[in-house]
Amino acid sequence: MFFDKKICSFAAGVLFGTAGIRILSSRDAKKVYTHATAATLRAKDSVMKTVNTVKENCEDIYAEAKLINAKREEKVAEEIIEDTSVETEMQTVATAEA
């Protein structure tokens, strides 16, 4: 009896496996696979467009940040030059008074 149960289980597995292969390779299944693949490709295109937009925005932000820092460095350099010119004037006045 135990032997018969194993044989029946094996036969049922083969039957369902064969039917499953036929179902998976049917024309309708092929349509489903094709539509799913097409949807995946559309999603990929959409994601890649978004990635490119984000990348372009990041490049713009980086360029503007570099410009801001360059302007800030120029301003600091001008302040240093102004400070040294004031010190030079004060030294000239002090020497003239002495």
C-alpha positions as CSV (number, residue, x, y, z in Angstrom):
1,M,0.0,0.0,0.0
2,F,2.9,2.4,0.9
3,F,4.4,1.6,-2.5
4,D,1.2,2.4,-4.3
5,K,1.0,5.8,-2.6
6,K,4.5,6.8,-3.9
7,I,3.7,5.7,-7.4
8,C,0.4,7.6,-7.4
9,S,2.2,10.7,-6.0
10,F,4.9,10.4,-8.7
11,A,2.3,9.9,-11.5
12,A,0.3,13.0,-10.3
13,G,3.5,15.0,-10.2
14,V,4.4,14.0,-13.7
15,L,0.9,14.7,-14.9
16,F,0.8,18.2,-13.3
17,G,4.3,18.9,-14.4
18,T,3.5,18.1,-18.0
19,A,0.3,20.1,-17.9
20,G,2.2,23.0,-16.3
21,I,4.7,23.0,-19.1
22,R,2.0,23.0,-21.7
23,I,0.2,25.9,-19.9
24,L,3.4,27.9,-19.5
25,S,4.3,27.4,-23.2
26,S,0.8,28.1,-24.5
27,R,0.0,31.0,-26.8
28,D,-1.9,32.8,-24.1
29,A,1.1,32.5,-21.7
30,K,3.3,33.9,-24.4
31,K,1.1,37.0,-24.7
32,V,1.2,37.5,-20.9
33,Y,5.1,37.2,-20.9
34,T,5.3,39.6,-23.9
35,H,3.0,42.2,-22.2
36,A,4.9,41.8,-18.9
37,T,8.2,42.3,-20.7
38,A,6.9,45.4,-22.5
39,A,5.7,46.9,-19.2
40,T,9.1,46.3,-17.7
41,L,10.8,48.0,-20.6
42,R,8.5,51.0,-20.3
43,A,9.2,51.2,-16.6
44,K,12.9,51.0,-17.3
45,D,12.7,53.9,-19.8
46,S,10.7,56.0,-17.2
47,V,13.3,55.3,-14.5
48,M,16.2,56.1,-16.8
49,K,14.5,59.5,-17.7
50,T,14.1,60.3,-14.1
51,V,17.7,59.3,-13.4
52,N,19.0,61.5,-16.2
53,T,16.9,64.5,-14.9
54,V,18.3,64.0,-11.4
55,K,21.8,63.7,-12.7
56,E,21.4,67.0,-14.8
57,N,20.0,68.8,-11.7
58,C,22.9,67.6,-9.6
59,E,25.4,68.9,-12.2
60,D,23.6,72.3,-12.2
61,I,23.6,72.4,-8.4
62,Y,27.3,71.5,-8.2
63,A,28.2,74.2,-10.8
64,E,26.2,76.8,-8.9
65,A,27.8,75.8,-5.6
66,K,31.3,76.2,-7.1
67,L,30.3,79.6,-8.4
68,I,29.0,80.7,-4.9
69,N,32.2,79.5,-3.3
70,A,34.4,81.3,-5.9
71,K,32.5,84.6,-5.2
72,R,32.8,84.1,-1.5
73,E,36.6,83.6,-1.8
74,E,36.9,86.8,-3.9
75,K,35.0,88.7,-1.3
76,V,37.2,87.4,1.5
77,A,40.3,88.3,-0.6
78,E,39.0,91.9,-1.1
79,E,38.4,92.2,2.6
80,I,41.9,91.2,3.4
81,I,43.3,93.7,0.8
82,E,41.2,96.4,2.4
83,D,42.3,95.5,5.9
84,T,46.0,95.7,4.9
85,S,45.5,99.0,3.1
86,V,43.9,100.5,6.3
87,E,46.9,99.2,8.3
88,T,49.3,100.8,5.9
89,E,47.5,104.1,6.1
90,M,47.5,104.0,9.9
91,Q,51.3,103.3,9.9
92,T,51.8,106.2,7.4
93,V,49.9,108.6,9.7
94,A,51.7,107.4,12.8
95,T,55.1,107.9,11.1
96,A,54.1,111.3,9.9
97,E,53.0,112.4,13.4
98,A,56.2,111.2,14.9
